C-alpha cells in the first residue's frame, strides 16, 4: 500500500513538472481542445494520428508533441498499445487508445466506448492465440498468466535499453501486456479480474496489492471515472499555472492594475478580474456586466436555494418544457421554468442519464439502461440543449440587448466561457460543462 502511494505521489510530481514545461508552448485552451478531440474517440490511434490531434496548428516540434503525449499517458487519458509492425520491419508498432469519455460515470451507454472495447477484445482473441503459439504451448486458447507477462515486459525493456534484437517471445509478451492494460481500463470494474471475459484472456494469480497494478506503467490502474477527474484536475492545474505566471508578469509592470466601473460613476480597484481578457476593449466595456451575471448564476446562496427546490416541483417544470419541446412550441414562453430547472441541475452531481431517469421516464418498468440508447438518448440531449439555450439567453439578455452582431456574440460567448472556467473550473458539475457546451453552440464556436 505504501509503495502504491509513493508511486502515485511520484507520478503526480512528474505531471506537475511536465505541465510547467508545456505551458511555454501550449496554453489552457489548446490543451482543452486536445482533450475535446480525444473525448469519445472510437478508433485506435496511430502515432501519426495522435500527433496530428495534438499538433493541429503545426507549431509544435516532435519533442513538444512527445511531452504532451507523456502527460496524457501519465494521467491515463490515453493507453499505449503495441502491435506487430509491417512485414520486413523488426520493430513493434506503437498505437494509442483514448480513455476519455463524455459520460465517464456511465461509459457503457456511449457507442464509441462499446466500439473500442469490441476492437480490443477482437485483438485479444487473436493475440492469445499468437502468444501461445510463440510460447510453444499445446492449447492456443489458454489464458495468459500475468507472471509470464511481467517477465516479458522486463526482458523487452532490458533488451531495448541495451539496443539488442528483441525476441519474438518478448515482442508477443509486450503486445499482450499492453492489451491487458488497455482492456482492464475499458472493463471499468473495481474487481475486473473476476469478470468472465477477462478470465478468458488472462490468468491473474496475484495477491490483492498487485492485482490493480498496470503491467507496462507499473502504476495503479484507474477507472474511467477517476481518469475523467484526473483530466479535469490537470486542466485546472494548467489554468492555475497560466494565472500565476500572468499575475507575476503583471506585478512586475508598474501601473498595470485595471480599473472597472461599478454601478455608480466612481472607478474602483478590484482584484476579481485577473484575466488579461479584461484588459481588452471588450473586457473594459462589458467585463463588469458579464462578471455580475456569472456571479448571480454561481452565487453560493442562490445555489443553496436551487438545491433545496423540491424534486416534485422540478419534475412538473421539466414535464411542461418537454411537452413544449415535443410539440415544437416556443420554449422561451416557459423561460421562468427553464431558469428554475437549470439552476437546480447546475448544483446536482449526476449526469444526463440519471436526469432522464428521474424526471422524464421515471415510470418505466424495463431496465433504463436498455431504454436509454439511440434515438431516445439523442432526443434527451437535444431537449436539454434547448432548455439550456433558453436559460443562457434569459440570463444574459441584458448583454445581448447591446451586442447584436454574430461576430461580437461569438467573442462574447468565448469570453463568458473563459470567465466561468477561471472562476468555477474546479467546482463545475456535469451540467456545468453542458452549460459551457451550450454557450459555445449559441456563439457558433465549433468544438475542436
C-alpha positions, 0 to 999 in steps of 0.5 A: 500500500505504501509503495502504491502511494509513493508511486502515485505521489511520484507520478503526480510530481512528474505531471506537475513538472511536465505541465510547467514545461508545456505551458511555454508552448501550449496554453489552457485552451489548446490543451482543452481542445486536445482533450475535446478531440480525444473525448469519445474517440472510437478508433485506435490511434496511430502515432501519426494520428495522435500527433496530428490531434495534438499538433493541429496548428503545426507549431509544435516540434516532435519533442513538444508533441512527445511531452504532451503525449507523456502527460496524457499517458501519465494521467491515463487519458490515453493507453499505449498499445503495441502491435506487430509492425509491417512485414520486413520491419523488426520493430513493434508498432506503437498505437494509442487508445483514448480513455476519455469519455463524455459520460465517464460515470456511465461509459457503457451507454456511449457507442464509441466506448462499446466500439473500442472495447469490441476492437480490443477484445477482437485483438485479444482473441487473436493475440492469445492465440499468437502468444501461445503459439510463440510460447510453444504451448499445446492449447492456443486458447489458454489464458495468459498468466500475468507472471509470464507477462511481467517477465516479458515486459522486463526482458523487452525493456532490458533488451531495448535499453541495451539496443539488442534484437528483441525476441519474438517471445518478448515482442508477443509478451509486450503486445499482450501486456499492453492489451491487458492494460488497455482492456482492464481500463475499458472493463471499468470494474473495481474487481475486473479480474473476476469478470468472465471475459477477462478470465478468458484472456488472462490468468491473474494469480496475484495477491490483492496489492498487485492485482490493480497494478498496470503491467507496462506503467507499473502504476495503479490502474484507474477507472474511467471515472477517476481518469475523467477527474484526473483530466479535469484536475490537470486542466485546472492545474494548467489554468492555475499555472497560466494565472500565476505566471500572468499575475507575476508578469503583471506585478512586475509592470508598474501601473498595470492594475485595471480599473472597472466601473461599478454601478455608480460613476466612481472607478474602483480597484478590484482584484476579481478580474485577473484575466488579461481578457479584461484588459481588452476593449471588450473586457473594459466595456462589458467585463463588469456586466458579464462578471455580475451575471456569472456571479448571480448564476454561481452565487453560493446562496442562490445555489443553496436555494436551487438545491433545496427546490423540491424534486416534485416541483422540478419534475412538473417544470421539466414535464411542461418544457418537454411537452413544449419541446415535443410539440415544437412550441416556443420554449422561451414562453416557459423561460421562468421554468427553464431558469428554475430547472437549470439552476437546480441541475447546475448544483446536482452531481449526476449526469444526463442519464440519471436526469432522464431517469428521474424526471422524464421516464421515471415510470418505466418498468424495463431496465433504463439502461436498455431504454436509454440508447439511440434515438431516445438518448439523442432526443434527451440531449437535444431537449436539454440543449434547448432548455439550456439555450433558453436559460443562457439567453434569459440570463444574459439578455441584458448583454445581448440587448447591446451586442447584436452582431454574430461576430461580437456574440461569438467573442462574447460567448468565448469570453463568458466561457473563459470567465466561468472556467477561471472562476468555477473550473474546479467546482463545475458539475456535469451540467456545468460543462453542458452549460459551457457546451451550450454557450459555445453552440449559441456563439457558433464556436465549433468544438475542436 
